[in-house]
């Protein structure tokens, strides 16, 4: 398929590369054009602006937050103004439920199609095509988009005809990951200060009760205090918790743990953690306890 791709950060670059490797005709755009150089060498075409990336069968967006997606979608030079009727906007960004709902309505009014397809996985999974994708939208449109989604992930879960449902699932999943990070950090700080080797402790956990990859991945980062370079920066984690709380407020659901996590991220950022991985909140308990 002929597809555009907007947003070439750590995640977007890996996803776009897999689209190219799968044989799709990919045109890439990034505000900082230098980030597109490696993809152009792999066969991508370079768009000079958003409009040039919107001339295929579909256009992906993988951007940091609501503001970034709004900036490339709206206005005379944006996706809405330049995407041909019947073409698909596939949003893989982690955005608010409210923005996803607005995008769905605005694309429909413009005669365009919109699929929400946020992903679970860190940059290494994006580069290796091992992401898990949560997709929602018109079933016929999702079916058309499926060859593109198959190229970037190991499995796609189609959950609803309403695009915003995919964003709600994504935000709830990131809330759960952050809760795991915080609880792991607290537990590791406890045993470490009690004289137990934290790496042996982590091996016990991940070999018995907690064998899920999330415990291994984030447990290693916390035990090794390896928070740089950031695979997923702390400000983005803080943003996702904030969006989860906003969705919960709209639905009248209390999330006490999410409120705690919001405060943990604020503490991390207040102490200069902007460039750290979001797993660095798992190191706060050890600092609080002066644990080794």
N, C-alpha and C positions, 0 to 999 in steps of 0.2 A: 504494500500500500504506500501511497505517497503521503507523507506526514511531516508536519512541522514539529519542532520541539523548542520550547521557550523555558530557559532556566537551567544553566549548566554548572550548578554547584556540585558538591561531592556526589549527591544522589542523582541529579539530572544527567551528569556526564556519563555515569555508568549505565543508566537506563537508555540514553540515546545511542551509546555504543552497541548495546545489545540489539536495538532496532536495526542498526546498520548491519550487524553481523547476521541477522536473520533475513537479510535481503530486501528490507524495506528502503524506499527512496526517502531519505531523511534530509530536511532542511532545518538548520539549527540557528537559534538567535539567543544572544546573551548581551546584556547591557555592556559588560566588559568583553569585547570581541576576542581578546587573547585566549579566553577560556575555551573558545571553539576551535582553536588551531589543531589540537590533537584529533578531534573528530573529523575535521576537514581532510586531514591526512588519511583517515580511515575510509573516506568516501562521502562524507556529508557535504551538502551545499551550505554556504554561509549566507544567511539573510542579513540584509543591512538594517532592517527594521521589523517590527512585529507584523506588519501587513504582509511582507514577503514570506513570512513563515506560515501564513494562513491560506495558502493557495493550493493545498492538497486535499486529500480525503478526510484528514483529521489533523488536529493540532493538540499536542500535549503541553501542559504547563506543570512545572515542578518548581515552585517558588516558596520563599521562606515564610510568608505570612499573608494575612488578608490584604494589607496595604499594597504589597508587591503585586498580588494577583489583580487587585482593582486597577492598579496603574497600567498593566498591560492589556486589560480587558476593555476598559471604558475610554471614551474619547475618540476623536476622529482617526487617530492612528492605532486604535486598539483592536482586539480580537472581534468584538461585537460588530464593529463598523466594517470589518474587512473579511470576515469568514463567509464564504458563499453559502447560500441557503442549502439546507440538507447536509451540510458538513458537520463534523463532530468535534466539539471541544472536550478533551479528556483531561480533567483536573486531577492530578495526583498529589497536589499540595495538601498539607495538613492545615485546614482552614476552619473557620467557625461554621457551625450548622446554619446560622443565619445567612452568611454570605453564600453558601452552597444553595440554599433555597432561593435567594435572589438571582443567582446566576442561572439556575434552571428556568425560572420564570422569564428572565430577560432573553435568554437564547430561544426559548419557545416563541416569544413574541416576535423575534427577528427571523423566524423560520429556520432556525439552526437547531442542532442537537447537542445535548450536554450529558456527559457521563461522569459521575464522580468515581474516581478509582485511586484512593489513597493506598499507601503501601506500608507493610511492616517489614523492617529489616534495616540494617546499618549499611554504610557505603560499600563494604566488602560484598554484601549480599546483592546490592544493586549492580556492582561490577560483574558478578558471576551469574547474574540472571536467576538468583535464588530468592527473590522477594516473594512475599505473600501479598496478594492484592484483594482488596475489598471493593467490589464494584456495585453500582446502583444506577438505574436509569431505565429508560424505555427498553423492554426486552429485545426488540428488533434492532435497536441501535447498539445495545451491548453486544449482540451477536456479531454485528459488523465489526465492532472494535476488538473482538476477541483475538484475532491473529496478532494484533499489536500487543495485547496484554499477555498472550502466551509467550511472546518473545522476551518479555522482561521479568517474568516470575515463574516460580515453580508450581503455583496454584492460584487460581482466581476464585473467590467466593462471591457469587452474585446473590445479593441479599434482598433487594427491593426495587420497585419501579420508581421510588422516590430517591433522588440522588443524595439528599441530605442525610439519609439513613447511613450511608457509607461513612460520612464524616463523623457521625455520632459514634459509630463502632470504632473508628480510628482513634478518636479522642478518649474513649473509654479504655481502649487498649493501652494507650500511652499513660493514662492515669494508673493502670495496673502495673505497668513496668516501673514507673516512678515509685510506686508503693513497695515493690520488690527491692528496688535500689535502697530506699530508706531503711527498710527492715533488715536487709542484709548488712548495711553499714552499722546499724545499732548492734546486731548480733555479733558481728566480727569485732567491734570495739569491746563488747562485754567479755568475750573469751580471751581476746588478746591481752587485755589488762589483767585478766585472771591467770596469765602465764601460759595459755594454750597457743601453740603455733597456728597462726591464722590460715596459712596455706594448707596445713593438715586438716584443720577444721573445715575449710571449704571443700576439700576432697571428700570428707565424710558426708557433708551435706549433699553434694552433687552425685555421690555414688549410691545414696540411699533414698532419702525422702524427697529430695528436690533435684531430680535429674533433668528437668526442663532446661533447654539451652539458655534461657534468660538468666537463670541462676549461675550457670557456668560463665557466661559472657561477662555479666556485670560483677559477679563475685571476683573474678580474676582482676578486673579493673580496680575494684575497691581494695583488694588485698595487696595488689602491687602499687597502689596509689598512682595508677597510670591514667591520668586525666588529660594529658596532652600528647599528641594533637587531638582535638575534639572530633569524634566521629559524628556527634550530634551535640551542638553547642548548648551550654546551660541556658542562655536566653530563650532558645527555642523550646526547651523543656518547660521553662517558666510560662511561656506563651501557651503551650498546650494545656497545662493545668488550668490556666486562667480561662481558656475556651471551654474546657470541660465543666468548670464551675458555672460559666455563663449558660451553657446548655442545660445544666442541672437546675439552675434557677428558673429558666423558662419552663421546664417540665415539672417544677415543684418537687424536686428530688434533693434530699440532703446528702451531701458528700463530705462528712467530717474529715476523713483522711485526706481528701483533696485540699481542704482548707489548710491542714497541717503542712502538706507538701508545698503549697503556695508560699507559706512562711519560710520553709527550708530553702526554697529557691531564692527568696528575697534575701535571706541571710547570706547565702553563697555569693550572690551578685553584689551585695553590699560590701563584701570583703574582697572584691576584685576578681570574681570568678567568671567574668564574661567570656574569656577565651578557653575555659575549661569544658570538658565533656560534661553532659548533664549528670553522669554517674558520680560526679564530684560531691553531690549532696550526700552520697553514701560515705564520704570521708568526714562529714561534719561531726558525727557522734564520737569518732576517735579524737578529734581535736577538742571537743567539749570535755572529754574524759581524760585528756592527756595520755591516751593509750598509745603504745608503740605500734 
